[in-house]
Amino acid sequence: MRETPLEVSSKYVHGITWPVLKGELIETMQRNGAPEDVLEVVRSFRLARFVAPSDVHQALWNRA
C-alpha cells in the first residue's frame, strides 16, 4: 500500500452511504479504483458492516 490509510479511506470510499455491508463497500472501492492490496485488507477485516469511513481507516491502520 503506497498511500497512507487516511488517503485510502477518503479516496476510495467516495459515494458510499453509511452504514454499509462489507460486500457493497468492496464493490464501491473497486469502482473507485482501489488497488487489490487495499481491497484484500478490507476483505480480511473482522467487521461485516462498516458504520463510517473511520472503520475503513482502522482496518487499514491495522495493516499499515
Residue frames as qw, qx, qy, qz and C-alpha x, y, z in Angstrom:
[[0.000, 0.892, 0.452, 0.000, 0.00, 0.00, 0.00],
 [0.489, 0.258, 0.014, 0.833, 1.72, 3.15, -1.20],
 [0.200, -0.632, -0.115, -0.740, -0.84, 5.60, 0.15],
 [0.067, -0.168, 0.700, -0.690, -1.44, 6.31, 3.81],
 [0.023, -0.403, -0.908, 0.114, -4.50, 4.74, 5.44],
 [0.131, 0.614, 0.338, -0.701, -6.08, 8.19, 5.73],
 [0.207, 0.399, -0.471, -0.759, -5.64, 8.85, 2.00],
 [0.151, -0.068, -0.941, -0.294, -7.06, 5.45, 1.12],
 [0.002, -0.468, -0.820, 0.330, -10.01, 5.67, 3.49],
 [0.214, 0.644, 0.193, -0.708, -11.07, 9.00, 1.97],
 [0.146, 0.419, -0.580, -0.683, -10.16, 8.41, -1.69],
 [0.200, 0.018, -0.915, -0.351, -11.80, 5.06, -2.41],
 [0.024, 0.415, 0.850, -0.322, -14.97, 5.30, -0.32],
 [0.191, 0.198, -0.102, -0.956, -16.45, 8.21, -2.29],
 [0.521, -0.039, -0.488, -0.699, -20.16, 7.72, -2.94],
 [0.383, -0.177, -0.894, 0.149, -20.86, 5.30, -0.10],
 [0.510, -0.560, -0.063, -0.650, -23.94, 5.70, 2.07],
 [0.221, 0.204, -0.832, 0.466, -23.06, 4.69, 5.61],
 [0.539, -0.419, 0.728, 0.063, -23.52, 2.21, 7.23],
 [0.659, 0.481, -0.443, -0.371, -22.54, -0.27, 4.53],
 [0.957, -0.149, 0.250, -0.014, -22.07, -4.03, 4.34],
 [0.479, -0.519, 0.553, 0.442, -18.58, -5.27, 3.55],
 [0.578, 0.291, 0.668, 0.368, -19.53, -6.62, 0.10],
 [0.262, 0.902, 0.319, 0.126, -21.02, -3.33, -1.04],
 [0.286, -0.883, 0.239, 0.284, -18.06, -1.43, 0.39],
 [0.566, -0.263, 0.628, 0.465, -15.62, -3.60, -1.56],
 [0.492, 0.571, 0.579, 0.312, -17.63, -3.21, -4.79],
 [0.078, 0.989, 0.128, -0.008, -17.66, 0.58, -4.43],
 [0.409, -0.738, 0.405, 0.353, -13.98, 0.70, -3.61],
 [0.617, 0.075, 0.643, 0.448, -13.25, -1.40, -6.72],
 [0.357, 0.794, 0.430, 0.237, -15.28, 1.01, -8.88],
 [0.117, -0.989, 0.064, 0.062, -13.35, 3.90, -7.34],
 [0.583, 0.683, -0.396, 0.189, -10.04, 2.33, -8.37],
 [0.582, -0.666, 0.442, -0.151, -8.80, 0.84, -5.11],
 [0.369, 0.503, -0.779, -0.069, -5.78, -1.43, -5.65],
 [0.807, -0.126, -0.556, -0.156, -6.06, -5.13, -4.86],
 [0.455, 0.052, -0.669, 0.585, -3.87, -4.93, -1.73],
 [0.242, -0.134, 0.293, -0.915, -6.23, -2.38, -0.21],
 [0.739, -0.112, -0.292, -0.597, -9.28, -4.48, -1.11],
 [0.707, -0.002, -0.694, 0.140, -7.68, -7.54, 0.45],
 [0.131, 0.101, -0.594, 0.787, -7.19, -5.69, 3.74],
 [0.514, -0.084, 0.101, -0.848, -10.87, -4.73, 3.80],
 [0.781, -0.010, -0.529, -0.333, -11.92, -8.30, 2.88],
 [0.628, 0.003, -0.702, 0.335, -9.92, -9.74, 5.76],
 [0.100, -0.300, 0.414, -0.853, -11.05, -7.20, 8.39],
 [0.015, -0.180, -0.924, 0.337, -13.30, -8.58, 11.13],
 [0.352, 0.369, 0.328, -0.795, -16.27, -6.26, 10.53],
 [0.316, 0.380, 0.816, 0.299, -19.15, -7.34, 8.29],
 [0.064, 0.886, 0.416, 0.197, -20.75, -3.89, 8.48],
 [0.440, 0.033, -0.104, 0.891, -18.85, -0.61, 8.34],
 [0.088, -0.794, -0.530, 0.284, -20.54, 2.29, 10.11],
 [0.068, 0.970, -0.051, -0.228, -18.30, 5.15, 8.97],
 [0.622, 0.685, -0.330, 0.189, -15.12, 5.86, 6.98],
 [0.250, -0.708, 0.590, -0.297, -13.24, 5.61, 10.27],
 [0.897, -0.123, 0.407, -0.125, -13.91, 1.84, 10.24],
 [0.823, 0.532, -0.029, 0.197, -12.10, 1.56, 6.91],
 [0.126, 0.831, -0.416, 0.347, -9.32, 3.76, 8.28],
 [0.629, -0.525, 0.519, -0.244, -8.99, 1.46, 11.30],
 [0.959, 0.152, 0.236, 0.030, -8.76, -1.65, 9.10],
 [0.644, 0.682, -0.153, 0.309, -6.02, -0.07, 7.02],
 [0.139, -0.805, 0.463, -0.343, -4.05, 1.19, 10.04],
 [0.840, -0.340, 0.403, -0.132, -4.04, -2.31, 11.49],
 [0.905, 0.252, 0.243, 0.242, -2.23, -3.48, 8.33],
 [0.339, 0.909, -0.154, 0.188, -0.04, -0.43, 7.63]]
